[in-house]
Amino acid sequence: MAKRILVTGAGGFIGHHLVSALEQAGHNVRGVDLKRPEFAETAAEEFELFDLRDPAACRASVEGIDEVYHLAADMGGIGYITTNHARIAYNNTLIDLNMLNAAAEASVGRFLYTSSACVYPAYRQTDANVEPLREEHAYPADPDQAYGWEKLYTEQLCAHYLADLGLETRVVRLHNVYGPLGTYDGGREKAPAAICRKVALAKDGDEIEIWGDGEQTRSFMYVDDCVEGLQRVMRSNFAQPINLGTSRLITINELVDLVAAIAGKRLCKRHNLSGPQGVRGRNSDNTRLRAVLGWEPGISLEAGLTETYRWIHAELAVGAGTRVRV
């Protein structure tokens, strides 16, 4: 049955893809963000430019809405979240508090909150060969940066709004989402996009810079799997936090080699040991995800990176400032 759905952060990377999927499924979607999507026009039936730090904007956003996918956040890659602690904590705390309260007051049917793998403690992520992170590993708490602390706090708020006010909340911990139509330069881009950009701009035999020694590890999830997982969690009856990511661990050096192979280039790596690199290792344990949904992300890193690299390469080939972004 078609629903009236709000997607906050609809001008961003994941939000843009999610809006398209929900509209394709026959729902009527209202998108809200500070900005419109940068690389393609939105598929949303309605799109409002709202600042969700304002309670009145949040109340207007949820008017007449059945379900909320709350993706809006001040965020970016490791370079951004390690240098903007106060700004991130302030903005995201206001956004999340206002949205939860507005949704509860409006008796919204369900509210899905996109949390992050940054909620997991640093002391569990000191080894590149990291033990996959299970949901219960979030405590005792020691999240990654202010971004992680704010996400973990809002997870608790979701539980309280469910218990005290009856707002049906869902909490998803996202692990490193990548794909086309995402930021690839300017300082907020994440590792896969940054690497695709560097490789695309390099000539065969060139040297590219890598932050850290490149032996730090991560798992990466293609955006189509992310969007599918978000919808499945929303439809589920599971109200506890749940990981949404892949369980394939790869080093940053290996990620560079994979992108270089896709590009057909031989490149040298120059490791900037003073560059931010985050935790030493991070991987998703999908045991709970499989048990709850009977599903987990299945798009291979090779397939996802191929699509991502092709898109970023095409963007760069157009030339800076020569195309009109809608």
Residue frames relative to the residue before (quaternion, step in Angstrom):
aa qw qx qy qz dx dy dz
M 1.0000 0.0000 0.0000 0.0000 0.00 0.00 0.00
A 0.4925 -0.6741 0.4663 0.2926 3.55 -0.91 0.95
K 0.1322 -0.7932 0.5928 0.0438 3.56 -1.04 0.85
R 0.4251 -0.6259 0.5760 0.3096 3.50 -1.36 0.28
I 0.0121 -0.8387 0.5395 -0.0730 3.56 -0.35 1.28
L 0.2301 -0.7440 0.6149 0.1244 3.52 -1.08 0.88
V 0.0701 -0.7490 0.6573 0.0453 3.55 -1.03 0.89
T 0.1685 -0.7605 0.6187 0.1026 3.57 -0.62 1.12
G 0.7394 0.3077 -0.2694 0.5348 3.56 -1.04 0.73
A 0.3067 0.8023 -0.4675 0.2089 3.58 1.24 0.47
G 0.6275 0.5215 -0.3453 0.4637 3.57 1.24 -0.19
G 0.6065 0.5670 -0.3366 0.4442 3.56 1.33 -0.11
F 0.7872 -0.3841 0.2481 0.4138 3.50 -1.41 0.08
I 0.7554 0.3601 -0.2202 0.5012 3.61 0.47 -1.16
G 0.6387 0.5540 -0.3285 0.4210 3.57 0.94 -0.88
H 0.6341 0.5333 -0.3277 0.4541 3.57 0.98 -0.82
H 0.6758 0.4793 -0.2906 0.4787 3.59 0.89 -0.91
L 0.6500 0.5252 -0.3186 0.4475 3.59 0.98 -0.85
V 0.6173 0.5407 -0.3437 0.4565 3.60 0.95 -0.81
S 0.6611 0.5139 -0.3092 0.4508 3.59 0.87 -0.94
A 0.6736 0.4973 -0.2986 0.4580 3.59 0.93 -0.88
L 0.6710 0.4966 -0.3011 0.4610 3.59 0.95 -0.84
E 0.6402 0.5021 -0.3254 0.4818 3.58 1.00 -0.74
Q 0.6443 0.5213 -0.3185 0.4600 3.58 0.98 -0.83
A 0.6659 0.4892 -0.2933 0.4809 3.58 1.15 -0.63
G 0.6257 -0.5982 0.3160 0.3884 3.59 1.26 0.09
H 0.5162 0.6425 -0.4215 0.3782 3.59 1.24 0.16
N 0.4039 -0.6656 0.5660 0.2711 3.55 -1.31 0.38
V 0.0950 -0.8511 0.5162 -0.0095 3.56 -0.31 1.28
R 0.1683 -0.7271 0.6577 0.1017 3.50 -1.14 0.87
G 0.1576 -0.7851 0.5938 0.0783 3.57 -0.72 1.05
V 0.0577 -0.7889 0.6118 0.0094 3.54 -1.06 0.80
D 0.2341 0.7506 -0.5951 0.1660 3.57 -0.98 0.84
L 0.6067 -0.5196 0.4493 0.4002 3.55 -1.36 0.05
K 0.7928 0.1453 -0.0457 0.5901 3.55 1.20 -0.57
R 0.4996 -0.6085 0.5107 0.3455 3.53 -1.25 0.34
P 0.6644 -0.4851 0.3550 0.4442 3.62 -1.19 0.31
E 0.4792 -0.7265 0.4293 0.2414 3.54 -0.93 0.93
F 0.8164 0.3455 -0.1307 0.4439 3.56 0.90 -0.91
A 0.7908 0.0601 -0.0366 0.6080 3.60 1.23 -0.27
E 0.5702 -0.5994 0.4300 0.3616 3.57 -1.14 0.54
T 0.5213 -0.6471 0.4630 0.3083 3.56 -1.09 0.71
A 0.4017 -0.6948 0.5448 0.2430 3.54 -1.25 0.56
A 0.4340 0.7339 -0.4412 0.2801 3.58 1.28 -0.11
E 0.5343 -0.6116 0.4847 0.3250 3.56 -1.13 0.74
E 0.7710 0.0798 -0.0332 0.6310 3.55 1.10 -0.81
F 0.0161 -0.7767 0.6289 0.0315 3.57 -1.13 0.59
E 0.0759 -0.8125 0.5780 -0.0079 3.56 -0.66 1.18
L 0.3117 -0.7176 0.5932 0.1898 3.54 -1.06 0.85
F 0.1428 0.7999 -0.5548 0.1787 3.54 -0.07 1.37
D 0.3087 -0.6869 0.6228 0.2122 3.53 -1.26 0.58
L 0.2576 -0.8249 0.4877 0.1237 3.58 -0.24 1.27
R 0.4580 0.6204 -0.4804 0.4178 3.57 1.20 0.33
D 0.6360 0.5001 -0.2978 0.5067 3.56 1.34 -0.32
P 0.4409 -0.7172 0.4650 0.2740 3.66 -0.57 1.06
A 0.6301 0.5421 -0.3417 0.4386 3.59 1.01 -0.74
A 0.6291 0.5264 -0.3322 0.4657 3.59 1.05 -0.73
C 0.6469 0.5158 -0.3154 0.4647 3.58 1.02 -0.77
R 0.6420 0.5122 -0.3247 0.4691 3.58 0.98 -0.80
A 0.6536 0.4990 -0.3120 0.4759 3.60 0.97 -0.79
S 0.6315 0.5652 -0.3303 0.4155 3.58 1.03 -0.79
V 0.7647 0.3989 -0.2024 0.4639 3.59 0.91 -0.93
E 0.4249 0.7203 -0.4674 0.2867 3.60 1.21 -0.05
G 0.8497 0.1093 -0.1139 0.5030 3.57 -0.74 1.10
I 0.5238 0.6695 -0.3755 0.3692 3.58 1.31 0.20
D 0.3692 -0.7292 0.5395 0.2024 3.58 -1.07 0.84
E 0.8092 0.0324 0.0362 0.5855 3.59 0.92 -0.95
V 0.1957 -0.7669 0.6025 0.1030 3.54 -1.20 0.69
Y 0.1263 -0.7057 0.6913 0.0903 3.52 -1.07 0.91
H 0.1086 -0.8360 0.5374 0.0240 3.56 -0.26 1.28
L 0.0330 0.8233 -0.5580 0.0988 3.54 -0.18 1.39
A 0.4946 0.6957 -0.4265 0.2990 3.60 1.16 -0.41
A 0.2340 0.7549 -0.5821 0.1909 3.56 -0.88 0.98
D 0.4023 -0.6253 0.6025 0.2901 3.51 -1.33 0.44
M 0.2778 0.7740 -0.5102 0.2518 3.57 -0.28 1.22
G 0.0448 0.7849 -0.6175 0.0257 3.53 -1.36 0.08
G 0.7228 -0.4048 0.3154 0.4628 3.56 -1.23 -0.38
I 0.7759 -0.3777 0.2374 0.4461 3.55 -1.36 0.03
G 0.6259 0.5479 -0.3493 0.4314 3.60 1.01 -0.67
Y 0.6899 0.4740 -0.2776 0.4715 3.57 1.05 -0.74
I 0.7368 0.4433 -0.2688 0.4341 3.60 0.72 -0.99
T 0.6523 0.4999 -0.3324 0.4627 3.61 1.19 -0.25
T 0.7489 0.3774 -0.2102 0.5025 3.60 1.23 -0.17
N 0.7347 0.3742 -0.2162 0.5230 3.61 1.26 0.08
H 0.0838 0.8623 -0.4969 0.0496 3.58 1.02 0.80
A 0.7099 0.4584 -0.2799 0.4555 3.62 0.69 -1.05
R 0.6510 0.5227 -0.3172 0.4499 3.57 0.92 -0.89
I 0.6739 0.4976 -0.2951 0.4596 3.58 0.87 -0.96
A 0.6747 0.5005 -0.3003 0.4517 3.59 0.84 -0.98
Y 0.6625 0.5110 -0.3040 0.4555 3.57 0.91 -0.90
N 0.7153 0.4662 -0.2694 0.4455 3.58 0.68 -1.10
N 0.7231 0.4562 -0.2680 0.4441 3.58 0.77 -0.99
T 0.6010 0.5493 -0.3644 0.4520 3.60 1.07 -0.64
L 0.6699 0.4886 -0.2995 0.4721 3.58 0.90 -0.89
I 0.6543 0.5253 -0.3154 0.4432 3.58 0.88 -0.94
D 0.7292 0.4553 -0.2561 0.4420 3.57 0.75 -1.05
L 0.6383 0.5154 -0.3289 0.4678 3.59 0.97 -0.80
N 0.6807 0.4981 -0.2903 0.4520 3.57 0.86 -0.96
M 0.6811 0.4917 -0.3003 0.4518 3.58 0.92 -0.86
L 0.6428 0.5094 -0.3313 0.4665 3.59 0.93 -0.80
N 0.6838 0.4919 -0.2965 0.4501 3.56 0.86 -0.92
A 0.6528 0.5112 -0.3137 0.4627 3.57 0.95 -0.85
A 0.6551 0.5128 -0.3140 0.4574 3.59 0.97 -0.85
A 0.6538 0.5046 -0.3146 0.4679 3.58 0.97 -0.81
E 0.6644 0.5081 -0.3041 0.4561 3.59 0.92 -0.89
A 0.7133 0.4403 -0.2432 0.4881 3.58 1.09 -0.73
S 0.3808 -0.7464 0.4630 0.2890 3.61 1.30 -0.01
V 0.1067 0.8000 -0.5704 0.1527 3.55 0.90 1.00
G 0.5502 -0.6608 0.4055 0.3102 3.58 -0.97 0.87
R 0.7941 -0.0855 0.0852 0.5957 3.59 0.85 -0.97
F 0.1517 -0.7745 0.6133 0.0313 3.52 -1.20 0.77
L 0.0918 -0.8017 0.5902 0.0246 3.59 -0.49 1.21
Y 0.1658 -0.7907 0.5873 0.0488 3.53 -0.80 1.13
T 0.2606 -0.7593 0.5765 0.1525 3.56 -0.83 1.00
S 0.1156 -0.7719 0.6251 0.0085 3.51 -0.43 1.33
S 0.4214 -0.7188 0.5171 0.1957 3.58 -1.25 -0.21
A 0.5745 -0.5632 0.4705 0.3625 3.53 -1.27 0.44
C 0.5149 0.6405 -0.4140 0.3914 3.60 1.26 -0.17
V 0.5380 0.6125 -0.4195 0.3993 3.62 1.22 -0.12
Y 0.6001 0.6014 -0.3696 0.3762 3.61 1.13 -0.46
P 0.5800 -0.6437 0.3811 0.3225 3.59 -1.00 0.83
A 0.5544 -0.6147 0.4565 0.3260 3.53 -1.08 0.78
Y 0.6513 0.5464 -0.3340 0.4070 3.61 1.00 -0.77
R 0.6571 0.4747 -0.3194 0.4908 3.62 1.23 -0.18
Q 0.7335 0.4105 -0.1989 0.5039 3.58 1.29 -0.13
T 0.3638 0.7619 -0.4546 0.2836 3.56 1.07 0.78
D 0.7075 0.3974 -0.2343 0.5354 3.59 1.29 -0.22
A 0.5155 -0.6472 0.4614 0.3201 3.59 -0.94 0.87
N 0.6927 0.3933 -0.2556 0.5478 3.58 1.12 -0.64
V 0.0125 0.8765 -0.4793 0.0430 3.53 0.86 1.12
E 0.4763 -0.6051 0.5436 0.3338 3.54 -1.18 0.58
P 0.5163 -0.6415 0.4521 0.3428 3.62 -0.81 0.89
L 0.4374 -0.7393 0.4651 0.2140 3.53 -0.90 1.03
R 0.2002 -0.7643 0.6060 0.0923 3.55 -0.77 1.12
E 0.6735 -0.5348 0.3290 0.3901 3.55 -1.13 0.62
E 0.6727 0.5054 -0.3021 0.4481 3.60 0.99 -0.79
H 0.5416 0.6370 -0.3889 0.3867 3.60 1.26 -0.24
A 0.4981 0.6778 -0.4301 0.3280 3.63 1.20 -0.22
Y 0.7660 0.2668 -0.1520 0.5648 3.60 1.21 -0.42
P 0.4498 -0.1565 -0.8746 0.0908 1.60 -2.06 1.50
A 0.5019 -0.7315 0.3957 0.2375 3.52 -0.87 1.04
D 0.1988 0.7169 -0.6591 0.1099 3.52 -1.23 0.76
P 0.0368 -0.8694 0.4922 0.0218 3.60 0.72 1.08
D 0.5775 -0.5936 0.4624 0.3167 3.50 -1.41 0.33
Q 0.8516 -0.0892 0.0057 0.5165 3.56 -0.47 1.28
A 0.7132 -0.4264 0.3360 0.4435 3.58 -1.34 0.05
Y 0.5797 0.5918 -0.3639 0.4259 3.56 1.11 -0.69
G 0.6912 0.4768 -0.2742 0.4688 3.58 0.91 -0.91
W 0.6302 0.5320 -0.3364 0.4546 3.59 0.99 -0.78
E 0.6770 0.4883 -0.3047 0.4587 3.58 0.88 -0.91
K 0.6309 0.5292 -0.3331 0.4592 3.59 1.01 -0.74
L 0.6725 0.4941 -0.3052 0.4588 3.59 0.90 -0.90
Y 0.6280 0.5317 -0.3306 0.4621 3.58 1.00 -0.79
T 0.6874 0.4745 -0.2942 0.4645 3.59 0.91 -0.88
E 0.5457 0.5726 -0.4053 0.4584 3.61 1.13 -0.43
Q 0.6633 0.4923 -0.2979 0.4785 3.57 0.96 -0.86
L 0.6149 0.5390 -0.3441 0.4615 3.59 1.03 -0.73
C 0.6269 0.5367 -0.3373 0.4529 3.58 0.97 -0.81
A 0.6488 0.5109 -0.3133 0.4689 3.57 0.97 -0.83
H 0.6703 0.4960 -0.2990 0.4640 3.59 0.98 -0.81
Y 0.6572 0.4964 -0.3187 0.4691 3.59 0.96 -0.78
L 0.6138 0.5186 -0.3426 0.4867 3.58 1.15 -0.54
A 0.7229 0.4575 -0.2536 0.4514 3.58 0.75 -1.06
D 0.7725 0.3923 -0.1979 0.4584 3.60 0.83 -0.96
L 0.8231 0.2491 -0.0888 0.5026 3.57 0.94 -0.91
G 0.5041 -0.7015 0.3958 0.3116 3.58 1.26 0.02
L 0.4069 0.6917 -0.4957 0.3321 3.60 1.21 0.35
E 0.3457 -0.7580 0.5190 0.1912 3.59 -0.60 1.15
T 0.0281 -0.8333 0.5510 -0.0340 3.55 -0.11 1.32
R 0.1183 -0.7301 0.6679 0.0828 3.52 -1.32 0.58
V 0.1305 -0.8036 0.5795 0.0363 3.59 -0.96 0.88
V 0.0592 -0.8030 0.5925 -0.0249 3.57 -0.69 1.17
R 0.2170 -0.7645 0.5951 0.1194 3.58 -0.85 1.01
L 0.2175 -0.8150 0.5290 0.0926 3.56 -0.27 1.30
H 0.1848 -0.7695 0.6062 0.0790 3.54 -1.12 0.85
N 0.8520 -0.2711 0.1750 0.4122 3.57 -0.55 1.27
V 0.0680 0.8157 -0.5634 0.1122 3.55 0.33 1.31
Y 0.0029 0.7971 -0.6027 0.0370 3.59 -0.98 0.86
G 0.3207 0.7468 -0.5542 0.1796 3.57 -1.29 0.23
P 0.7102 -0.4338 0.3268 0.4479 3.59 -1.29 -0.07
L 0.7888 0.3276 -0.2701 0.4445 3.55 -1.36 0.42
G 0.5650 0.5723 -0.3948 0.4442 3.56 1.20 0.55
T 0.6572 -0.5071 0.3833 0.4050 3.55 -1.27 0.41
Y 0.0532 -0.8210 0.5684 0.0045 3.58 -0.84 0.94
D 0.7774 0.1580 -0.1450 0.5912 3.60 1.25 0.13
G 0.6298 0.5915 -0.3748 0.3362 3.56 -1.30 -0.02
G 0.6478 -0.5615 0.3122 0.4093 3.61 1.23 -0.08
R 0.7086 0.4352 -0.2715 0.4846 3.61 1.17 -0.39
E 0.4835 0.6864 -0.4282 0.3343 3.59 1.25 -0.12
K 0.3888 -0.7067 0.5426 0.2345 3.54 -1.22 0.57
A 0.7860 -0.4166 0.1935 0.4137 3.54 -1.32 0.40
P 0.6880 0.4760 -0.3412 0.4286 3.68 0.64 -0.89
A 0.6757 0.4835 -0.3019 0.4675 3.59 0.93 -0.85
A 0.6420 0.5202 -0.3280 0.4578 3.59 0.97 -0.83
I 0.6690 0.4909 -0.3032 0.4686 3.57 0.94 -0.87
C 0.6307 0.5209 -0.3394 0.4644 3.60 0.95 -0.80
R 0.6496 0.5113 -0.3216 0.4617 3.60 0.97 -0.79
K 0.6719 0.5034 -0.3025 0.4512 3.57 0.87 -0.93
V 0.6651 0.4921 -0.3023 0.4733 3.57 0.96 -0.87
A 0.6545 0.5253 -0.3180 0.4410 3.58 0.93 -0.87
L 0.7069 0.4586 -0.2604 0.4714 3.59 1.02 -0.77
A 0.6234 0.5641 -0.3352 0.4252 3.60 1.22 -0.45
K 0.3752 -0.6742 0.5833 0.2539 3.51 -1.27 0.50
D 0.6558 -0.4987 0.3805 0.4201 3.55 -1.21 0.46
G 0.7930 0.2617 -0.2221 0.5034 3.58 -0.79 1.07
D 0.5024 0.6623 -0.4190 0.3652 3.60 1.26 -0.13
E 0.4013 -0.6608 0.5772 0.2630 3.50 -1.44 0.14
I 0.0814 -0.7847 0.6121 0.0542 3.58 -1.00 0.82
E 0.4775 -0.6899 0.4770 0.2617 3.55 -1.15 0.70
I 0.1035 -0.7620 0.6381 0.0377 3.54 -1.07 0.90
W 0.3987 -0.7085 0.5264 0.2491 3.58 -0.91 0.87
G 0.7893 0.1988 -0.1960 0.5469 3.56 -0.85 1.00
D 0.6760 -0.4900 0.3528 0.4224 3.56 -1.28 -0.25
G 0.5294 -0.6721 0.3816 0.3498 3.57 1.30 0.03
E 0.6052 0.5688 -0.3573 0.4273 3.57 1.25 -0.06
Q 0.4300 0.6560 -0.4877 0.3832 3.59 1.26 0.14
T 0.2663 -0.8022 0.5250 0.0994 3.58 -0.99 0.84
R 0.0023 -0.7686 0.6396 -0.0119 3.52 -1.30 0.60
S 0.2730 -0.6708 0.6352 0.2684 3.52 -1.41 0.03
F 0.1863 -0.8046 0.5610 0.0564 3.58 -1.07 0.76
M 0.1770 -0.7979 0.5738 0.0531 3.57 -0.97 0.95
Y 0.4194 -0.7053 0.5177 0.2422 3.56 -0.86 1.00
V 0.6149 -0.6234 0.3453 0.3377 3.55 -0.98 0.91
D 0.6165 0.5473 -0.3678 0.4302 3.65 0.99 -0.63
D 0.6345 0.5015 -0.3230 0.4915 3.59 1.07 -0.71
C 0.6208 0.5497 -0.3351 0.4474 3.57 1.01 -0.79
V 0.6796 0.4941 -0.2845 0.4617 3.57 0.84 -0.99
E 0.6385 0.5121 -0.3207 0.4767 3.58 1.00 -0.78
G 0.6734 0.5089 -0.2950 0.4477 3.56 0.90 -0.91
L 0.6267 0.5411 -0.3395 0.4463 3.59 0.97 -0.81
Q 0.6777 0.4863 -0.2960 0.4654 3.58 0.90 -0.87
R 0.6458 0.5183 -0.3225 0.4586 3.58 1.01 -0.76
V 0.6524 0.4946 -0.3197 0.4770 3.59 0.97 -0.80
M 0.6225 0.5385 -0.3465 0.4499 3.60 0.95 -0.80
R 0.7083 0.4603 -0.2674 0.4636 3.61 0.93 -0.83
S 0.5938 0.5999 -0.3603 0.3972 3.59 1.20 -0.44
N 0.4547 -0.6625 0.5185 0.2924 3.54 -1.33 0.17
F 0.4901 0.6740 -0.4122 0.3682 3.57 1.26 0.35
A 0.1638 -0.8459 0.5060 0.0412 3.58 -0.52 1.20
Q 0.5679 0.5894 -0.3933 0.4188 3.61 1.24 -0.05
P 0.6365 -0.5125 0.3852 0.4288 3.64 -1.16 0.33
I 0.0358 -0.7987 0.6003 -0.0202 3.54 -1.05 0.81
N 0.4766 -0.6654 0.5014 0.2806 3.57 -1.01 0.86
L 0.0061 -0.7463 0.6644 0.0402 3.53 -1.22 0.61
G 0.4272 0.6555 -0.5044 0.3654 3.53 -0.24 1.34
T 0.5038 -0.5917 0.4984 0.3843 3.53 -1.29 -0.23
S 0.4052 -0.7198 0.5139 0.2316 3.56 -1.24 0.37
R 0.4728 0.6517 -0.4532 0.3826 3.60 1.21 0.40
L 0.2138 -0.7981 0.5565 0.0875 3.56 -0.53 1.22
I 0.0515 0.7930 -0.6029 0.0700 3.58 -0.92 0.92
T 0.4297 -0.6742 0.5266 0.2890 3.59 -1.07 0.67
I 0.6113 -0.5386 0.4219 0.3976 3.57 -1.25 0.37
N 0.6013 0.5473 -0.3598 0.4577 3.60 1.05 -0.65
E 0.6670 0.4889 -0.2964 0.4778 3.57 0.96 -0.86
L 0.6141 0.5415 -0.3441 0.4596 3.56 1.08 -0.70
V 0.6350 0.5185 -0.3220 0.4734 3.59 1.00 -0.82
D 0.6580 0.5116 -0.3101 0.4573 3.57 0.91 -0.90
L 0.6457 0.5264 -0.3174 0.4531 3.57 1.01 -0.80
V 0.6697 0.4764 -0.3016 0.4834 3.59 0.92 -0.86
A 0.6341 0.5310 -0.3322 0.4535 3.60 0.98 -0.80
A 0.6413 0.5135 -0.3193 0.4722 3.58 1.03 -0.78
I 0.6261 0.5261 -0.3350 0.4680 3.60 1.00 -0.78
A 0.7054 0.4542 -0.2477 0.4845 3.56 1.05 -0.86
G 0.3984 -0.7275 0.4691 0.3032 3.58 1.22 -0.33
K 0.5441 0.6146 -0.3906 0.4167 3.56 1.12 0.73
R 0.2791 -0.6975 0.6285 0.2015 3.54 -1.27 0.54
L 0.0202 0.8292 -0.5528 0.0804 3.56 -0.52 1.20
C 0.3367 -0.7017 0.5873 0.2223 3.54 -1.25 0.52
K 0.3233 -0.7413 0.5589 0.1831 3.54 -1.17 0.66
R 0.1212 -0.7450 0.6513 0.0774 3.53 -1.08 0.86
H 0.2264 -0.8205 0.5155 0.0986 3.55 -0.41 1.24
N 0.2110 -0.7573 0.6113 0.0905 3.53 -0.78 1.14
L 0.2253 -0.8323 0.4941 0.1111 3.58 -0.03 1.30
S 0.6506 0.4978 -0.3277 0.4708 3.59 1.22 -0.23
G 0.5265 0.6453 -0.4073 0.3748 3.58 1.25 -0.15
P 0.5661 -0.6033 0.4257 0.3666 3.62 -1.06 0.61
Q 0.0365 -0.8221 0.5681 0.0008 3.56 -0.96 0.84
G 0.4585 -0.7075 0.4456 0.3013 3.60 1.22 -0.01
V 0.7772 -0.2906 0.2354 0.5060 3.55 -1.22 -0.50
R 0.6186 -0.5905 0.3764 0.3564 3.55 -1.21 0.52
G 0.8077 -0.0398 0.0469 0.5863 3.56 1.02 -0.75
R 0.0496 0.7877 -0.6127 0.0419 3.58 -1.10 0.71
N 0.1084 0.7856 -0.5985 0.1134 3.55 -0.84 1.03
S 0.4267 -0.7165 0.5029 0.2273 3.56 -1.14 0.67
D 0.2384 -0.7067 0.6466 0.1599 3.54 -1.05 0.88
N 0.1819 -0.8372 0.5130 0.0536 3.58 -0.51 1.21
T 0.2747 0.7902 -0.5098 0.2006 3.58 1.21 0.36
R 0.6910 0.4640 -0.2812 0.4777 3.59 0.84 -0.97
L 0.6260 0.5521 -0.3382 0.4348 3.59 0.96 -0.83
R 0.6786 0.4824 -0.2901 0.4718 3.58 0.89 -0.95
A 0.6605 0.5162 -0.3118 0.4474 3.58 0.97 -0.84
V 0.7148 0.4580 -0.2564 0.4621 3.59 0.92 -0.90
L 0.8142 0.2929 -0.1200 0.4866 3.57 0.83 -1.00
G 0.3161 -0.7332 0.5332 0.2796 3.58 1.13 -0.53
W 0.6808 0.4004 -0.2306 0.5684 3.55 1.24 0.59
E 0.0668 0.7574 -0.6491 -0.0221 3.52 -1.33 0.36
P 0.6793 -0.4886 0.3353 0.4328 3.62 -1.19 0.39
G 0.1094 -0.8452 0.5231 0.0063 3.57 -0.86 0.97
I 0.5083 0.6376 -0.4347 0.3824 3.61 1.25 -0.05
S 0.4287 -0.7366 0.4610 0.2472 3.57 -0.64 1.12
L 0.6086 -0.5531 0.4249 0.3783 3.55 -1.22 0.51
E 0.6236 0.5501 -0.3385 0.4403 3.58 1.01 -0.79
A 0.6863 0.4761 -0.2858 0.4696 3.59 0.89 -0.95
G 0.6842 0.4965 -0.2905 0.4482 3.57 0.88 -0.91
L 0.6750 0.4873 -0.2965 0.4679 3.57 0.94 -0.86
T 0.5906 0.5665 -0.3699 0.4399 3.58 1.08 -0.63
E 0.6773 0.4735 -0.2875 0.4842 3.58 0.91 -0.92
T 0.6604 0.5141 -0.3080 0.4524 3.57 0.97 -0.87
Y 0.6666 0.4991 -0.3073 0.4606 3.58 0.89 -0.92
R 0.6470 0.5264 -0.3309 0.4414 3.58 0.90 -0.88
W 0.6700 0.4968 -0.3061 0.4590 3.58 0.96 -0.85
I 0.6771 0.4771 -0.3007 0.4727 3.62 0.86 -0.91
H 0.6185 0.5408 -0.3383 0.4588 3.58 1.01 -0.77
A 0.6684 0.4927 -0.2970 0.4715 3.57 0.96 -0.88
E 0.6227 0.5405 -0.3342 0.4565 3.59 1.02 -0.78
L 0.6935 0.4738 -0.2723 0.4694 3.56 0.88 -0.96
A 0.6285 0.5567 -0.3358 0.4269 3.57 1.08 -0.72
V 0.5835 0.5837 -0.3699 0.4265 3.58 1.15 -0.57
G 0.4271 -0.7030 0.4590 0.3356 3.55 1.08 -0.81
A 0.5549 -0.6390 0.4250 0.3213 3.54 -0.94 0.91
G 0.8629 0.1494 -0.1292 0.4651 3.51 -0.92 1.00
T 0.6028 0.5910 -0.3618 0.3956 3.60 1.22 0.07
R 0.7208 0.3526 -0.2734 0.5305 3.60 1.17 -0.07
V 0.4150 -0.6889 0.5379 0.2526 3.54 -1.11 0.70
R 0.2073 -0.7845 0.5747 0.1066 3.55 -0.66 1.12
V 0.3087 -0.7763 0.5256 0.1603 3.55 -0.84 1.00
